């Protein structure tokens, strides 16, 4: 039963691809233009995703692909099964395949981050066209006054530490996919129970061993590629993406246009924030198999991240008729939240949670509900949802991060800092690093804050070296805590690639911190135009409005931000309150 209707959901077993979809359904699959030839690199360094929310999949992503026929003895040319470089002692199960041929050496080793860790130069203060309120404590411009050599050494050291952590699988993130299928197909060399166990490292090891003996099993190559994508997601480790790409392309070389590999490339492209490519691959996969859950979900993700919200709504409704399940339900909720319909989003997530049976799904959906409640300023409700998530899996880091944010918003900074320190020690992504840095700043510890902001640069450098676009992450972090000119370059580049509410907000804020508020205002208004309720967007809009002299609108926007979520940011919320107390803002209230 779909959570949104009273109509019976289709059976889990999908129809065979040759049965096709109803003709009307096929028309709903909007074309994205010619897909790439399928063999060009998905990843180019550049933009990041909408940063605030990776639309991660939960629940079974199982297209239930039947056992794939095997090819007999392995040839020497195909003995190389993906290595990740030296594994830590804790992860000896990542199988090595022995000497690889020159043509098929290790499927994408992660290696060190690229040398391109240039210092983000500090720009001078932007000039103000008219008086602004006395600023809150200046966000730490972490490189100002620090010798360039020292800055470079510190950044390089951080990058090296992160690279070692990733290569050794030191990062542990995400749902323990207990009882849920991570892989997309089974093959005679890998038991269904093993795949369903959700133990990714064991799954990868088993697939590597199987493919040593049966290197022409295209189904297992696609499964291995998808397992690498999932490892990257749940471990926060972008070094898995090159390995995933090689495995998926091997599958396509063995069996052109097989839908699991195409759907895998769609998921990989989305993870790397190459959303046009993701849409192209998803459409190609759906031409082969209109009921591919992974392709349907990747298509929704791509349309959302490209800012094509009306098409995303059609896509999620289509996916709901074909493959209802938790991956579709959570996307359904987010599409409605982006339109400002929080009530529908909450209702869908609550029904999805009621239908969840595995610990992984319960933790995932409860966390989504916690995040939704937090964005509405409902901190107690948010904490209740996070407690439910952690009751299912007490190691689920998105829930630990969410709980820490809610604690900070509730005024419990000490617990919030402890929680975020735990999160970033395992999951050093830009979002939690910035929040932790701001909490340190709010307590006056700028040295610790600076370290967190430096790690943001280290992470984005590693992500880029593994084909992940990181411009949005750069724009958001650098605008407040780094090089404002670099922030603007990144935001402008990202806006050219995709026009979303998140990229509009990032560009507006980057223009603002560079003193170009007249240019920023249209983007700030566009960020809030869909009705999406985000206090940060309202805060940014209010500060831009204040800077251009529209005090009445500025007061309304800043007040709306604090009314919606008074603890949206440790530093931003304080600045909003301070601005509202300026004589100009007080006068506008009369």
N, C-alpha and C positions, 0 to 999 in steps of 0.2 A: 504494500500500500504506500503510495507516495505521501510524504508528509504534508504536501500542499493540497491534495485533492482527496476525494473519496473513491477515486478510481483504483482498481487493482493494478499493482505494478506488474510488469512482465516478469517472467521467470528469470532466474539468474542465468540459466544456460542461454547464451545468445544464439540467434539463428546463424546458420552458416552464411559466409559472405556471398555465396552465389544465390542466396535467396533474395538478397538486396533489401533495400528499404522501400517503403511506400513512396510513390513518385513525388507526392507533395512534400514528404520529409526531405527528399533529396534536394528539392529546390531551396529548402531552408539553409542548406549548407552553403553559406556565402563563399564565393570564390575569392581568393586573396591574390589573384594574378598568378602567372606561371610560377610554380615552385622552383626553387633552385634545382640544379641538376641532381641534387641529392648527394653530390660528392665534393662540393666546395666546403671549406671550413665553415662551420656554423659560427664560430666565435671570432669576433674582432674586439680588440680592446675598445672600450667606449662606455656607453651608458649603462647605468644600473637599473634594476627594476624599481618599482615604486617603493622600494625600500621599507616602507612601514609594514609590509605584509607579503611574505612569500606565500603564494597560495599552495600550500603543501597538501599532498594527497594523504588521505587516511583511509583506513579500511582496505578491503581487498581491491587490488588493482588488476584483478585476474581476468584476462580475456579467455581464460580456460582453453588455451591452445593445446590441441591434442599432441600426443607424442610425435616427435619429428623422426622421420626415418634416418638411419645412420648410414655412414658411408664406408665402413670398413676401416682398415688399419690407417693410422695417421701417417701422413707424409712428413718428411723432415721439414718441409717448408712451413708447416703449420703447428710446430710443437711449442711455439712460444706462447705461453698463457700468461696473461697480465701479471706483472709484478708491480709492486708499489715502492720499490726500493727497500732498503733494509727495514724490516718490521721490528717493532719493539718486542721485548720479551713477552709482553702481555698479549701480543698478537702474532704469535708464531704460526697461526693457522693460515696466514695468507700464503698460499702455495707458490713455490717457484717452479719453473718449468724446465730448468736446465738451459743449456745454451740455445739461444734463439738464432734463427737464420738472419742474415742481414736484411732481408726483405720484411721480416716480421718480428723485429726485436720487440722487447717488452711493450705491451700495450700501454703506451703513455706513462712513463714514470713521472712522478711529480717534480722531482728535482728542486733546486732552490728557486726562489723568486727571481724574476728578471733583474738585471742590474739597473733598470730604469727607476731608481728610487730617488729621483731628484728632490732636492729640498723644495718644499713649498715656500717660496719667498714671501715675506710679510709685506703687504702693501700698507701704505700710509693710511691714516684715517680719511674716510670720505668726507668731502666738504658738505655742509648742510645748507640747503637753499634758505631755510628759515629756522628759527630757534626750535630745538627739540627739548624734551624733558631731560633733566639731569639723569644720566644713565644709571642703571643699576650697576652693581659691581661688574666691571668690564669683563666680558668673557675672555678667558685666558687665551691670548694669541700666542700659542705655545712656542714660537720660535723667535719672538721679538727679543733682540739683545743677546741671543745665545749664539756663540761662534758657530759658523757654518760647519766646520769640521766636526764639532761635537754633536751637532744636530744630525749630521749624516751618519756618524758612528752609531748614535742611539737608534736611529730609524733602521739602519742596517741590522743592528743587533736584534731589534724587535722582530724584523722580518725573518731573520734566521731562526729565531726561537719559534716563531709561528710555523715556519716551514718544517722544522724538526718535529713539532707537535703533530702537524698534519701527516707527514710521512710515516710517523710511528703510530698513527691512529690514536693519538693522545686525546683527541677531542671526542666527546661522547654526547650526542644531542639527539633529541627527538623521542618519539614514542618507542618503547620497546615493542615491536610489532608482534607482541605475543598473540598467537592463534590467528595471525592474519597472513595472507599470502603476499610476499614481497615480489616474488618473481612472476613473470607473465606466462610461463609455460613450463611443463614438465617434460623430461626426456628420460629414456631408459637409464641414463647414467646418474640421474639425480632423483631421489625419491620424492613423491608428493608431500610426504610428512615433513621432510627436511625443508622443502620450500615453504610450506605452510607455517613452519615454526617461527619464522620471522628473524632467525639468527643470520644476519647478513654475512658476517665473516665466514660462518660455516657454509652458507650457500655459495659464496664466491669460491671458497676452497674446493667444494665438491664440483662446481662447474669447471674450474680450472683443470682438475684431475680428469674429469670426463672428456673435456675438449682435447686433452693431450692424446687420448686414444681415438676420439672421433672428431677430428678437426673440421669436418664438413657438415656438422650438425648446425644448420643455420638457426634453428630455433634456440639452441643453447647459447649461441653467440648473442642473439638478441636478448635472451634472459640475463646473460652476464653483463651486457651493456646497461640494462635497466637496473641491475643490482648495483653497479657502480654509481649510476645516477642517484639511487636511493642512499648509498653510502655517503655520497657527497652531501646529500640533504640532511641525513640524520646525524652525521658526524661533523657538519660544518666544514667539510674538507674539499675545497675546489680542485685539488690535485687529482681527484677521481674523474673529472670531466674528460680530459684527453683520453684516458683509458676507455671510458664509456664510448666515446666517439669511434675509436678504432674498432671496438668489438661490434658496435652496431653497423658500421660500414662493412665489416667482414661478413656479417649476416646478409647484408644486401648484395654483396658481391657473389655470395653463394646462391642466393635466391632473390633476384631483383623484385622489388615492389612487395616484399612480404610485409604485411601490415604490422606485426609486432615491432619490427625494426624501424619502420617509418614512424610509428607511434612513439617508440623510444627516442628517435631523433627529435621529435616534437617536444617531448618532455625535457630532453637535454638542452634544446635551444631555449626553451622557456627558463630553465634553471640558469642558463648563461645570460638571460635577459636579451636574447635576440628574438623578439616576439614576431617579427614578420616571417622569419624562417620557421618559427614554431607553428605559425598558422599554415604556412605552405605544407609542411610535413604532416600536420594533423589532417588537412584536407585530402592529401594523397592517401593517407592511411584509411580515411573514411570512404574513399572511393573503392578501396579493396575490401573493407569490412565496416559497414555503416554502424555496427554495434560495438566497436572497440571502445571500451570505457576510458582507457588511457587517452586515446585520440580525442574523444568527446570532451574530456576534461582539459586537455592541453589546448583545445580550440577555444574553450571558454576563457582560460587564463590569458591566451594571446589577445583575444578581442578586448578583454578588460584592460590589459596593460598597454594596448594601443589606443585606448580611449574611445573605442567603438562600443559604447555602452548599450545602445539600442540593439545592436547585433548580438552583443553578449547576452542580453535578456532572451532573445529568440533562441540562441544556442543553448542556454541552460534549460529552457523549457523543452527543447528537443531532446537534450540529453536525459532529462527527467522521464520522458516517455520511453526512451530506449533502454537506459541502464540506470534506473533509480538506485541510489545507494549513498552511503555517507560521503564519498568524494564529490558526488554531484550535489548533494544537499548542502554541504558547506559552501560550495560555490554559489548555489542558488541564494543563500543568505547574504553573501557578500555583494552580489550584484544588486540586490534590493537595498542593502545598506548604502551603497554608493549613490543610490537614487534618493536617499533620505528616508527610506521606509524602514526605520529601525524596528517597528512593531512586527512587520512581516519577517524580517531577518531573525529576530528573537524567537518568533513562533516556530520557524523552520528549524532553527538550531535546537530548540527544546524538544521537538518531536524527533529530530535526528538522535539526540542524546538518549531519548526514551527507547529508541530502536537499537542502540549500540549494545553489543554483548561482549566484545573483547575488551581487555584492559587498554590496549592501544587506542581503540576507537573511543572509549569513554574518556581517556585522558585528553585526546585530541579535541573532541567536540566540547567537552567541559571547558577547556582552555579557550576555545573560540568564544564561548559564552562569556567567560571572564573578561576577555579583551573587549567584547562588545559592551559589557556593563561598565568597564573602566572608561571607555571613550565617552560614555554618557554621564560620568561622574558618580556612578553608583558603586562606591568602593566596597561597602559591606557585601553587596550582592556579588561583586567581582571576587572578593576573597572567598566567599562560599563556593563559587564555581571552581576556583583554583584548588580549594581544599578537596573538592570532589575529584578533580583531575589527579592530584597528588595521592589521593587515596587509592586510585587505580594504579598509579605508577609514581612512586616517590622520587624517582630520578628524572622525571620528564622536565627537561630544562626550560621549554617555553612556558610551562606553568610556574616554575620557580622564578623565571624572569617576570612574568605577569604579576605574581604575588608581590615581588619586591617593588614593582612600580606602584601597585595599589597601596602598599605599606608606606611608600614615600609620599604619595598623595594624601594619605591619612595622617601624616605627620610623624610617622615612626621611622625617622631617617636611619637610626642605628641598625634596625632590623633590615631595612631596605639595602643598606650598604653591605651588610653581611651576606644577604641573599644574592646581590649582584656580583659580589666578589666570587662567590661560588659559581655563578653562571659564567662569567668571563674567563675564569680559570679553565673551563671546559669548552667554552663556546665563544671565542673572541670575535664576535661580529660587531659591526659599527653601531647598531642600535643600542644594545646594552652597554657597550663601552662608553658611548657618549653620555648616557644617563648616569652611569657611575661617576664619570668625570665631573658632571655637573653637580652631583651630590657632594663630591669632595670639594668642589669650588664653593658651594654654598656653606660648607663648614670651614672655609678658609685654607684648605690644604691644596694649594695650587701645584705643588710638586707632583702629588699623586694624580691630580687631574690631568696634568700635562702628559704623564705616562699613558693614560688611557687614550688621549687624543693621538698620541704618537702611534699607538697600536692600531688605531683606525687606519692610518696611512699604510702601516705595514700590511694589514689585512687586504686592503684594496689593491696594493701592489701585487700580492700573491694571487689574488683573484684574477687580476688582469693577465698575469703570466700564464694562467690556466684557461684563458679564453672567456672570462666573465666580464661583461660590461659593468663598469663601476662609476659612471659619471654622476648618477643621482646620489649615491652614497657620498661621493666627493663633494658635490654641491651642498648637500645638507650639513655635513660635518664642517667643511671649511668655511662656510658662511659665518658660522658662530665661533669657531675655534681654530681657524687657520688662516689661509691666504684667501682674502675676499675676491681677488682677481681670478684666482684659480677656480673658486666657487662659481663665478659668473661664466667662465669659459665652459666649465662642465655643464652647468644648467642650460646654457644656450645650445650646446651640442645635443643634449638630451631632448630638448624641446623640438629640435629639427627632426629627430627620429620619431617621436611620438608625443601626441598632445593629450595628456591626461590631467586629471585634477591634481595629481601629485607633482607632475613636472611643471604645471602652471604655478603651483605654490612654491616650488624650489626656485624657479626662475624669478618670480616676484621677490622673494626674499634675497636672492643673490643681487638683483638690481638694487634693492633697498640698501643693503650693507655697502654697496658701492656708490651710494648717494644719488641714484638715478630713479627717484621715486615716481616722477611723472610717467616714466616708462613702466614702472613696476605695477602701478595701480590696475590697469586692465587685466593683468595676469592674476593679481590677488583676487579680483572679483570673479574671474573665471574659475579659480580654484574652488570657490564656494557656490558656484552656479547650479550644480546638480542637486543641491540639498544635502550633500554628504556632511554629516555632523562631526567635524574634527576641530577641536579647540585650538590646535596649533595653526590651522589655516585661518581661523578667525583672528587669532592674535597677530599673525603676520599681516593680515589685511588691515587690522586696526592700526598697527604701527606705521604702515605705508600711508594710510589715510591721515594719520596725525602729521606725518612728515610733509604732506602736500597742503596742509592747512585745513583739511576737512574735519574739524574738531568734533562736530556732532556725530558724523558717521563713525569716526574713530572711537568715540566713547561707546557707541552702540556695539561696535564689533568687539572691542576689548571686554566690555561687560558680558557680552554673549559668550565669549571664550571662557571667562571665569565662571559664569553661571552653568555652562555645560560641563566643564571639567576643571575645577579650581586647582587641581594638581597636575595639569597636563605636562609641565616641565619644571624642574627645580629652579632654573634661572628665568625661563620665559614667563612663568606665572608671576614671579616677583616683579619683573619688569612691567608687566601689564598693570599690576596694582599700583606701582609707582607712577606710571604714566597717567592713570586715572586720577591721581591726587595732584597733578600739576594744576596751576591756576587756569591754564587754557582749557583743560578738560573739565575742570569744575565749572568754569564759565559756560561751557557748552551744555552743561546739564541743566542750566536754568531755563 
